[in-house]
Amino acid sequence: MATSIHLVSKAGVFQEIEARQHRLTADEPEHNHGTDKGPAPYELLLASLAACSSATLRMYADRKGWDLGTITADLKFKRDPDGNETIDRVISFSEKLAEEQMERIRDIIEKTPVTKTLKRGTPISTRFE
């Protein structure tokens, strides 16, 4: 599997991003030298994790015939004064699940693709052309 994006930056920290036929933007808030015309990069990272988490749980539950109802995800990125970074992820469902189902959900959430990528610390190679 390979996934790719194309990014163009003409000035400032505002970014125009293409992912297949989809167009996205990224920016920084004004207090961080941006124009606040899009989510900040860490917000996009959290959105990716939230979307992958929800989609994976939904696919799993649908296969099992479980009704999760509405899935809500709230994520927060934090960096402490020593530079240690953590992501807090809170997932909730509008439907009540049995404890056995929740045990399986707790296992599945740790195996979602973006979760595994972030926890693994995927190497990044860079070249300039």
N, CA, C and O atoms as a DFTB+ gen file, in Angstrom:
516 C
 N C O
     1  1       0.842      -1.180       0.000
     2  2       0.000       0.000       0.000
     3  2       0.887       1.243       0.000
     4  3       1.869       1.311       0.739
     5  1       0.548       2.193      -0.805
     6  2       1.247       3.483      -0.826
     7  2       0.196       4.583      -0.864
     8  3      -0.781       4.499      -1.608
     9  1       0.403       5.588      -0.077
    10  2      -0.485       6.740      -0.036
    11  2       0.370       7.971      -0.262
    12  3       1.502       8.042       0.216
    13  1      -0.170       8.945      -0.993
    14  2       0.623      10.136      -1.230
    15  2      -0.246      11.385      -1.242
    16  3      -1.460      11.318      -1.439
    17  1       0.390      12.503      -1.031
    18  2      -0.256      13.816      -1.134
    19  2       0.674      14.716      -1.927
    20  3       1.857      14.420      -2.100
    21  1       0.116      15.819      -2.406
    22  2       0.906      16.853      -3.094
    23  2       0.601      18.162      -2.387
    24  3      -0.562      18.477      -2.135
    25  1       1.627      18.918      -2.069
    26  2       1.462      20.177      -1.335
    27  2       2.145      21.300      -2.090
    28  3       3.230      21.126      -2.644
    29  1       1.489      22.465      -2.103
    30  2       2.066      23.676      -2.686
    31  2       1.968      24.786      -1.650
    32  3       0.907      25.010      -1.066
    33  1       3.087      25.484      -1.425
    34  2       3.118      26.613      -0.502
    35  2       3.689      27.810      -1.247
    36  3       4.854      27.797      -1.645
    37  1       2.875      28.847      -1.439
    38  2       3.303      30.018      -2.219
    39  2       3.874      31.129      -1.348
    40  3       4.746      31.880      -1.784
    41  1       3.376      31.233      -0.108
    42  2       3.870      32.274       0.802
    43  2       3.346      31.991       2.201
    44  3       2.305      31.354       2.365
    45  1       4.053      32.456       3.184
    46  2       3.609      32.275       4.561
    47  2       3.537      30.808       4.939
    48  3       4.212      29.969       4.342
    49  1       2.716      30.507       5.934
    50  2       2.588      29.116       6.374
    51  2       1.296      28.467       5.892
    52  3       1.003      27.330       6.262
    53  1       0.516      29.175       5.069
    54  2      -0.692      28.611       4.479
    55  2      -0.294      27.555       3.444
    56  3       0.561      27.807       2.596
    57  1      -0.909      26.389       3.514
    58  2      -0.563      25.268       2.646
    59  2      -1.790      24.793       1.871
    60  3      -2.886      24.711       2.425
    61  1      -1.605      24.486       0.608
    62  2      -2.659      23.881      -0.208
    63  2      -2.259      22.429      -0.453
    64  3      -1.160      22.148      -0.930
    65  1      -3.155      21.523      -0.124
    66  2      -2.844      20.094      -0.155
    67  2      -3.817      19.378      -1.083
    68  3      -5.017      19.650      -1.068
    69  1      -3.296      18.473      -1.881
    70  2      -4.129      17.610      -2.718
    71  2      -3.904      16.166      -2.282
    72  3      -2.769      15.700      -2.185
    73  1      -5.003      15.473      -2.022
    74  2      -4.975      14.048      -1.718
    75  2      -5.963      13.388      -2.680
    76  3      -7.177      13.486      -2.502
    77  1      -5.434      12.724      -3.690
    78  2      -6.226      12.219      -4.814
    79  2      -6.991      13.392      -5.412
    80  3      -6.368      14.368      -5.830
    81  1      -8.325      13.331      -5.467
    82  2      -9.109      14.439      -6.036
    83  2      -9.578      15.428      -4.969
    84  3     -10.345      16.341      -5.277
    85  1      -9.141      15.269      -3.748
    86  2      -9.586      16.112      -2.639
    87  2      -8.596      17.243      -2.381
    88  3      -7.383      17.066      -2.499
    89  1      -9.130      18.394      -2.032
    90  2      -8.289      19.549      -1.710
    91  2      -8.490      19.917      -0.243
    92  3      -9.615      20.011       0.247
    93  1      -7.384      20.118       0.432
    94  2      -7.378      20.493       1.843
    95  2      -6.479      21.705       2.017
    96  3      -5.697      22.048       1.130
    97  1      -6.599      22.335       3.148
    98  2      -5.673      23.401       3.492
    99  2      -5.117      23.150       4.883
   100  3      -5.716      22.443       5.693
   101  1      -3.981      23.731       5.138
   102  2      -3.389      23.730       6.478
   103  2      -2.829      25.124       6.701
   104  3      -2.387      25.786       5.762
   105  1      -2.851      25.555       7.929
   106  2      -2.348      26.878       8.279
   107  2      -2.035      26.853       9.767
   108  3      -2.216      25.836      10.436
   109  1      -1.585      27.934      10.253
   110  2      -1.371      28.108      11.685
   111  2      -2.278      29.228      12.163
   112  3      -2.667      30.088      11.373
   113  1      -2.620      29.230      13.443
   114  2      -3.387      30.358      13.990
   115  2      -2.572      31.651      13.860
   116  3      -1.352      31.616      13.701
   117  1      -3.253      32.762      13.927
   118  2      -2.582      34.053      13.789
   119  2      -1.486      34.250      14.832
   120  3      -0.447      34.840      14.538
   121  1      -1.716      33.752      16.063
   122  2      -0.701      33.924      17.112
   123  2       0.568      33.110      16.835
   124  3       1.576      33.268      17.523
   125  1       0.508      32.231      15.813
   126  2       1.674      31.427      15.457
   127  2       2.114      31.730      14.011
   128  3       2.567      30.841      13.289
   129  1       1.973      32.982      13.615
   130  2       2.440      33.495      12.315
   131  2       1.613      33.010      11.124
   132  3       2.078      33.084       9.987
   133  1       0.400      32.516      11.362
   134  2      -0.450      32.057      10.272
   135  2      -1.584      33.022       9.993
   136  3      -1.666      34.109      10.565
   137  1      -2.458      32.588       9.095
   138  2      -3.647      33.384       8.753
   139  2      -4.923      32.666       9.184
   140  3      -6.024      33.152       8.922
   141  1      -4.790      31.531       9.833
   142  2      -5.906      30.744      10.383
   143  2      -6.936      30.375       9.316
   144  3      -8.138      30.398       9.577
   145  1      -6.460      30.032       8.106
   146  2      -7.362      29.651       7.021
   147  2      -7.569      28.140       6.934
   148  3      -8.235      27.660       6.017
   149  1      -7.012      27.398       7.866
   150  2      -7.172      25.951       7.877
   151  2      -6.629      25.389       9.167
   152  3      -6.013      26.108       9.953
   153  1      -6.853      24.112       9.393
   154  2      -6.328      23.484      10.601
   155  2      -4.799      23.495      10.603
   156  3      -4.165      23.474       9.549
   157  1      -4.227      23.526      11.787
   158  2      -2.780      23.443      11.947
   159  2      -2.335      21.993      11.704
   160  3      -3.147      21.076      11.826
   161  1      -1.075      21.777      11.367
   162  2      -0.601      20.421      11.094
   163  2      -0.893      19.407      12.207
   164  3      -1.278      18.276      11.912
   165  1      -0.722      19.783      13.462
   166  2      -1.031      18.838      14.541
   167  2      -2.530      18.546      14.607
   168  3      -2.927      17.438      14.969
   169  1      -3.358      19.521      14.264
   170  2      -4.806      19.278      14.214
   171  2      -5.129      18.288      13.098
   172  3      -5.997      17.431      13.263
   173  1      -4.440      18.400      11.970
   174  2      -4.637      17.435      10.886
   175  2      -4.167      16.040      11.308
   176  3      -4.796      15.039      10.964
   177  1      -3.074      15.979      12.046
   178  2      -2.599      14.692      12.566
   179  2      -3.647      14.061      13.475
   180  3      -3.952      12.875      13.347
   181  1      -4.198      14.853      14.392
   182  2      -5.245      14.344      15.286
   183  2      -6.489      13.932      14.506
   184  3      -7.120      12.922      14.819
   185  1      -6.836      14.720      13.489
   186  2      -8.003      14.381      12.661
   187  2      -7.786      13.054      11.944
   188  3      -8.712      12.251      11.824
   189  1      -6.566      12.821      11.468
   190  2      -6.257      11.548      10.814
   191  2      -6.414      10.382      11.776
   192  3      -6.993       9.354      11.426
   193  1      -5.903      10.542      12.977
   194  2      -6.024       9.488      13.985
   195  2      -7.479       9.259      14.364
   196  3      -7.914       8.113      14.482
   197  1      -8.236      10.334      14.556
   198  2      -9.656      10.208      14.918
   199  2     -10.448       9.534      13.809
   200  3     -11.259       8.647      14.077
   201  1     -10.222       9.947      12.560
   202  2     -10.952       9.372      11.431
   203  2     -10.641       7.889      11.269
   204  3     -11.543       7.080      11.055
   205  1      -9.374       7.539      11.371
   206  2      -8.986       6.131      11.246
   207  2      -9.570       5.307      12.389
   208  3     -10.052       4.195      12.173
   209  1      -9.527       5.848      13.598
   210  2     -10.072       5.144      14.765
   211  2     -11.558       4.870      14.588
   212  3     -12.012       3.740      14.768
   213  1     -12.307       5.898      14.238
   214  2     -13.752       5.763      14.073
   215  2     -14.100       4.814      12.932
   216  3     -14.955       3.943      13.089
   217  1     -13.441       4.977      11.782
   218  2     -13.747       4.136      10.624
   219  2     -13.443       2.671      10.910
   220  3     -14.226       1.793      10.548
   221  1     -12.320       2.403      11.553
   222  2     -11.948       1.020      11.867
   223  2     -12.942       0.406      12.843
   224  3     -13.375      -0.731      12.654
   225  1     -13.308       1.148      13.888
   226  2     -14.283       0.635      14.851
   227  2     -15.632       0.390      14.181
   228  3     -16.296      -0.608      14.459
   229  1     -16.032       1.298      13.303
   230  2     -17.313       1.152      12.596
   231  2     -17.296      -0.104      11.712
   232  3     -18.249      -0.884      11.725
   233  1     -16.221      -0.298      10.953
   234  2     -16.133      -1.481      10.089
   235  2     -16.162      -2.770      10.912
   236  3     -16.832      -3.735      10.545
   237  1     -15.432      -2.776      12.024
   238  2     -15.397      -3.957      12.882
   239  2     -16.786      -4.232      13.459
   240  3     -17.278      -5.359      13.400
   241  1     -17.407      -3.200      14.013
   242  2     -18.728      -3.368      14.626
   243  2     -19.766      -3.804      13.592
   244  3     -20.607      -4.655      13.880
   245  1     -19.713      -3.232      12.405
   246  2     -20.661      -3.620      11.353
   247  2     -20.496      -5.093      10.995
   248  3     -21.485      -5.799      10.799
   249  1     -19.243      -5.561      10.909
   250  2     -18.990      -6.978      10.626
   251  2     -19.562      -7.876      11.706
   252  3     -20.055      -8.966      11.420
   253  1     -19.495      -7.416      12.953
   254  2     -19.992      -8.193      14.092
   255  2     -21.498      -8.034      14.299
   256  3     -22.102      -8.774      15.075
   257  1     -22.108      -7.058      13.596
   258  2     -23.527      -6.793      13.792
   259  2     -23.813      -5.992      15.050
   260  3     -24.924      -6.045      15.578
   261  1     -22.827      -5.251      15.535
   262  2     -22.997      -4.437      16.732
   263  2     -23.441      -3.039      16.337
   264  3     -22.964      -2.487      15.346
   265  1     -24.344      -2.474      17.104
   266  2     -24.808      -1.107      16.868
   267  2     -24.065      -0.161      17.810
   268  3     -24.309      -0.152      19.016
   269  1     -23.166       0.625      17.250
   270  2     -22.426       1.606      18.054
   271  2     -23.162       2.927      18.157
   272  3     -22.856       3.753      19.017
   273  1     -24.145       3.129      17.266
   274  2     -24.809       4.427      17.196
   275  2     -23.833       5.456      16.659
   276  3     -23.041       5.161      15.765
   277  1     -23.888       6.647      17.196
   278  2     -22.971       7.710      16.789
   279  2     -21.649       7.546      17.528
   280  3     -21.618       7.356      18.744
   281  1     -20.567       7.622      16.777
   282  2     -19.230       7.579      17.378
   283  2     -18.739       9.022      17.521
   284  3     -18.812       9.811      16.579
   285  1     -18.248       9.345      18.693
   286  2     -17.660      10.660      18.944
   287  2     -16.217      10.450      19.388
   288  3     -15.928       9.599      20.229
   289  1     -15.321      11.237      18.810
   290  2     -13.907      11.148      19.180
   291  2     -13.402      12.545      19.537
   292  3     -13.597      13.500      18.786
   293  1     -12.763      12.645      20.675
   294  2     -12.125      13.885      21.107
   295  2     -10.661      13.579      21.369
   296  3     -10.333      12.728      22.196
   297  1      -9.781      14.278      20.658
   298  2      -8.356      14.029      20.789
   299  2      -7.633      15.301      21.167
   300  3      -8.026      16.399      20.773
   301  1      -6.570      15.139      21.937
   302  2      -5.780      16.272      22.393
   303  2      -4.299      15.904      22.314
   304  3      -3.886      14.857      22.811
   305  1      -3.513      16.764      21.691
   306  2      -2.062      16.599      21.637
   307  2      -1.457      17.458      22.732
   308  3      -1.836      18.618      22.898
   309  1      -0.508      16.889      23.486
   310  2       0.129      17.647      24.555
   311  2       1.635      17.438      24.520
   312  3       2.126      16.361      24.183
   313  1       2.349      18.489      24.874
   314  2       3.809      18.422      25.023
   315  2       4.139      19.032      26.373
   316  3       3.771      20.175      26.644
   317  1       4.828      18.284      27.221
   318  2       5.180      18.812      28.537
   319  2       6.466      19.632      28.449
   320  3       7.111      19.656      27.401
   321  1       6.844      20.301      29.535
   322  2       8.031      21.164      29.506
   323  2       9.324      20.425      29.136
   324  3      10.278      21.049      28.670
   325  1       9.363      19.100      29.339
   326  2      10.550      18.317      28.987
   327  2      10.531      17.856      27.531
   328  3      11.458      17.189      27.073
   329  1       9.461      18.219      26.802
   330  2       9.371      17.836      25.399
   331  2       8.699      16.496      25.147
   332  3       8.614      16.056      24.001
   333  1       8.224      15.843      26.193
   334  2       7.517      14.574      26.029
   335  2       6.137      14.836      25.443
   336  3       5.397      15.689      25.934
   337  1       5.797      14.101      24.394
   338  2       4.533      14.314      23.697
   339  2       3.583      13.147      23.934
   340  3       3.992      11.987      23.956
   341  1       2.303      13.479      24.110
   342  2       1.263      12.461      24.256
   343  2       0.017      12.890      23.501
   344  3      -0.229      14.075      23.280
   345  1      -0.750      11.900      23.118
   346  2      -2.066      12.140      22.523
   347  2      -3.083      11.459      23.417
   348  3      -2.982      10.263      23.691
   349  1      -4.061      12.224      23.870
   350  2      -5.179      11.670      24.632
   351  2      -6.340      11.492      23.667
   352  3      -6.731      12.438      22.984
   353  1      -6.895      10.278      23.607
   354  2      -8.000       9.970      22.698
   355  2      -9.170       9.473      23.541
   356  3      -9.041       8.500      24.284
   357  1     -10.309      10.146      23.421
   358  2     -11.532       9.738      24.123
   359  2     -12.571       9.401      23.065
   360  3     -12.934      10.244      22.245
   361  1     -13.047       8.161      23.091
   362  2     -14.039       7.672      22.129
   363  2     -15.313       7.349      22.898
   364  3     -15.263       6.755      23.975
   365  1     -16.451       7.741      22.342
   366  2     -17.723       7.367      22.964
   367  2     -18.714       6.945      21.891
   368  3     -18.594       7.319      20.724
   369  1     -19.685       6.165      22.309
   370  2     -20.733       5.660      21.428
   371  2     -22.079       6.050      22.010
   372  3     -22.252       6.074      23.228
   373  1     -23.033       6.355      21.139
   374  2     -24.362       6.713      21.651
   375  2     -25.141       5.474      22.095
   376  3     -26.102       5.585      22.856
   377  1     -24.732       4.309      21.626
   378  2     -25.372       3.059      22.053
   379  2     -24.533       2.387      23.132
   380  3     -23.305       2.462      23.116
   381  1     -25.206       1.734      24.060
   382  2     -24.534       1.034      25.161
   383  2     -24.055      -0.323      24.663
   384  3     -24.803      -1.052      24.012
   385  1     -22.813      -0.656      24.970
   386  2     -22.249      -1.946      24.596
   387  2     -22.036      -2.799      25.834
   388  3     -21.806      -2.287      26.930
   389  1     -22.118      -4.122      25.639
   390  2     -21.835      -5.061      26.729
   391  2     -20.344      -4.988      27.056
   392  3     -19.541      -4.580      26.216
   393  1     -19.977      -5.379      28.265
   394  2     -18.579      -5.317      28.687
   395  2     -17.679      -6.169      27.788
   396  3     -16.546      -5.777      27.509
   397  1     -18.165      -7.326      27.331
   398  2     -17.367      -8.161      26.432
   399  2     -17.096      -7.434      25.107
   400  3     -16.004      -7.529      24.547
   401  1     -18.104      -6.710      24.621
   402  2     -17.921      -5.931      23.391
   403  2     -16.898      -4.816      23.610
   404  3     -16.034      -4.578      22.766
   405  1     -17.007      -4.139      24.751
   406  2     -16.077      -3.052      25.055
   407  2     -14.643      -3.581      25.192
   408  3     -13.697      -2.902      24.792
   409  1     -14.477      -4.759      25.740
   410  2     -13.137      -5.346      25.839
   411  2     -12.544      -5.534      24.451
   412  3     -11.369      -5.242      24.229
   413  1     -13.346      -6.016      23.526
   414  2     -12.876      -6.217      22.152
   415  2     -12.588      -4.873      21.472
   416  3     -11.600      -4.739      20.750
   417  1     -13.455      -3.878      21.707
   418  2     -13.265      -2.537      21.149
   419  2     -11.948      -1.937      21.653
   420  3     -11.215      -1.310      20.888
   421  1     -11.654      -2.132      22.938
   422  2     -10.399      -1.623      23.519
   423  2      -9.189      -2.256      22.830
   424  3      -8.167      -1.597      22.637
   425  1      -9.304      -3.515      22.464
   426  2      -8.238      -4.207      21.760
   427  2      -8.116      -3.689      20.323
   428  3      -7.011      -3.423      19.852
   429  1      -9.236      -3.545      19.636
   430  2      -9.244      -3.116      18.233
   431  2      -8.702      -1.699      18.081
   432  3      -7.962      -1.433      17.133
   433  1      -9.048      -0.781      18.986
   434  2      -8.623       0.620      18.850
   435  2      -7.101       0.736      18.838
   436  3      -6.554       1.626      18.187
   437  1      -6.418      -0.148      19.546
   438  2      -4.955      -0.121      19.575
   439  2      -4.347      -0.690      18.303
   440  3      -3.143      -0.556      18.084
   441  1      -5.159      -1.325      17.457
   442  2      -4.681      -1.939      16.222
   443  2      -5.102      -1.166      14.974
   444  3      -4.893      -1.638      13.856
   445  1      -5.691       0.013      15.154
   446  2      -6.073       0.786      13.974
   447  2      -4.794       1.224      13.258
   448  3      -3.781       1.490      13.906
   449  1      -4.834       1.301      11.926
   450  2      -3.602       1.569      11.174
   451  2      -2.846       2.835      11.586
   452  3      -1.627       2.783      11.749
   453  1      -3.524       3.955      11.756
   454  2      -2.818       5.186      12.111
   455  2      -2.283       5.104      13.540
   456  3      -1.202       5.620      13.819
   457  1      -3.015       4.470      14.441
   458  2      -2.522       4.265      15.806
   459  2      -1.209       3.496      15.761
   460  3      -0.233       3.894      16.398
   461  1      -1.180       2.407      15.020
   462  2       0.033       1.589      14.928
   463  2       1.193       2.378      14.312
   464  3       2.329       2.269      14.774
   465  1       0.915       3.163      13.284
   466  2       1.960       3.962      12.652
   467  2       2.554       4.963      13.639
   468  3       3.774       5.092      13.737
   469  1       1.696       5.668      14.365
   470  2       2.188       6.665      15.321
   471  2       2.968       6.007      16.457
   472  3       4.018       6.509      16.860
   473  1       2.469       4.901      16.969
   474  2       3.149       4.236      18.087
   475  2       4.476       3.614      17.665
   476  3       5.393       3.497      18.477
   477  1       4.578       3.224      16.422
   478  2       5.793       2.612      15.904
   479  2       6.897       3.650      15.679
   480  3       8.082       3.316      15.696
   481  1       6.502       4.903      15.469
   482  2       7.499       5.920      15.170
   483  2       8.088       5.701      13.788
   484  3       9.297       5.522      13.646
   485  1       7.248       5.714      12.779
   486  2       7.642       5.417      11.415
   487  2       8.800       6.297      10.944
   488  3       8.746       7.519      11.082
   489  1       9.848       5.680      10.389
   490  2      10.971       6.466       9.865
   491  2      10.526       7.369       8.707
   492  3       9.641       7.002       7.934
   493  1      11.133       8.528       8.595
   494  2      10.837       9.470       7.514
   495  2      12.139       9.737       6.771
   496  3      13.141      10.123       7.372
   497  1      12.112       9.527       5.462
   498  2      13.283       9.867       4.658
   499  2      12.939      11.132       3.860
   500  3      11.803      11.300       3.418
   501  1      13.909      12.001       3.681
   502  2      13.697      13.268       2.981
   503  2      14.797      13.460       1.951
   504  3      15.968      13.183       2.212
   505  1      14.404      13.936       0.783
   506  2      15.382      14.345      -0.221
   507  2      14.930      15.665      -0.816
   508  3      13.734      15.954      -0.859
   509  1      15.868      16.455      -1.269
   510  2      15.575      17.740      -1.879
   511  2      15.931      17.669      -3.352
   512  3      16.982      17.147      -3.723
   513  1      15.041      18.201      -4.197
   514  2      15.301      18.184      -5.642
   515  2      15.441      19.577      -6.160
   516  3      15.663      19.772      -7.355
